[in-house]
Amino acid sequence: RKEVEQDPGPFNVPEGATVAFNCTYSNSASQSFFWYRQDCRKEPKLLMSVYSSGNEDGRFTAQLNRASQYISLLIRDSKLSDSATYLCVVNRGSWGKLQFGAGTQVVVTP
Amino acid sequence: EADIYQTPRYLVIGTGKKITLECSQTMGHDKMYWYQQDPGMELHLIHYSYGVNSTEKGDLSSESTVSRIRTEHFPLTLESARPSHTSQYLCASSESSRGSYEQYFGPGTRLTVT
């Protein structure tokens, strides 16, 4: 079983719609969680950290469910520029290494 | 925007050549990492560094080597390039003193070995 599992998609979303997707992680000791965004053939960029109480950054909302060991990302009012692969990322131990999921592809269509 | 740089951005080289991929960051981060990513696939950690003179191998076995003589510089070397080394190589850094783990990536080097 992979440490971080994501639905690869693609999620085809009409512009203006809402899309949500999850990832699951296997290490119950993980303490830090992130969503990164990666555009085609580009480097991953930090989208947002995920806090226990859930957090929002503009149109993006992240939730953490420790009991079920999953993290979610919701994108409201989708823009064409939101088309990308979204990577779920979890820390591995206390050193600082991160485990990256394989990503969920989102395609926003006009 | 993160201040982390990689050169070259693209490299096409013949089999057997020695190559060094450069990575530098100006943020004073103590930890640095090298990842390998094939198109459409996930990132795999190949090397990391706690700080100066500290390097460790990552999860994915790699024939490359790294060095960390200065905080800001973390070059990756392949002594003899092979077609199987064709991939994208991403360098990242993080700051441990803040207690968080987010990593910031350079733009990557896309390596093609012919």
Chai-1 contact restraints between the chains, C-beta under 6 A:
chainA,res_idxA,chainB,res_idxB,connection_type,confidence,min_distance_angstrom,max_distance_angstrom,comment,restraint_id
A,S32,B,Y101,contact,1.0,0.0,6.0,A-B,restraint_1
A,F34,B,E102,contact,1.0,0.0,6.0,A-B,restraint_2
A,E43,B,L90,contact,1.0,0.0,6.0,A-B,restraint_3
A,E43,B,F105,contact,1.0,0.0,6.0,A-B,restraint_4
A,E43,B,P107,contact,1.0,0.0,6.0,A-B,restraint_5
A,E43,B,G108,contact,1.0,0.0,6.0,A-B,restraint_6
A,P44,B,F105,contact,1.0,0.0,6.0,A-B,restraint_7
A,L46,B,E102,contact,1.0,0.0,6.0,A-B,restraint_8
A,N91,B,Y101,contact,1.0,0.0,6.0,A-B,restraint_9
A,G96,B,K31,contact,1.0,0.0,6.0,A-B,restraint_10
A,G96,B,S94,contact,1.0,0.0,6.0,A-B,restraint_11
A,G96,B,S96,contact,1.0,0.0,6.0,A-B,restraint_12
A,G96,B,Y101,contact,1.0,0.0,6.0,A-B,restraint_13
A,L98,B,Q103,contact,1.0,0.0,6.0,A-B,restraint_14
A,F100,B,E42,contact,1.0,0.0,6.0,A-B,restraint_15
A,F100,B,L43,contact,1.0,0.0,6.0,A-B,restraint_16
A,A102,B,E42,contact,1.0,0.0,6.0,A-B,restraint_17
